[in-house]
Amino acid sequence: MRRTGRPPRTVSASSRSHGFTLIELLIAMAVVAILAATAVASYEFAMVKTRRAAAKGCLTEAAQYMERYYTTNFKYTDAPIPACSADVTGHYRVEFVGVPDASSYALQAVPLGRQASADGLCGTLSIDQAGTKGASGHGGAGDCW
């Protein structure tokens, strides 16, 4: 082997920086995971509120229908509940509380499936012939209607 008298070549900083280190990639992945977890939680909360608003709309429509029925028939008995849209029926069951009599009724929207477990604030929503609104969750009618 011959010695040329030149010092050995060193790797300069510019020739080494052609990629990311493993630590940099792991930090970037952790940041993305935290942002994704926050986004998913916010999205699910927004979906719970949207479904609840649709159920409130369905209950209000049903109450208006009951009042129109009463205006025509002078009683609430034998009145059917109008069907809600598909976005409500997949997440809530709208039904009478008990049996309506000649002068009173009460309707409720009972959450189903994931909506029931995710919406502890409001739970079952209700409305009666006097327009009194209620909620079975820990939030109460003021927070839910």
Secondary structure as UniProt FT lines:
FT   HELIX           13..16
FT   HELIX           22..73
FT   TURN            77..78
FT   HELIX           86..89
FT   TURN            90..91
FT   STRAND          92..96
FT   STRAND          106..111
FT   HELIX           113..118
FT   TURN            120..122
FT   STRAND          125..128
FT   TURN            129..130
FT   STRAND          133..135
FT   TURN            138..139
FT   HELIX           140..144
//
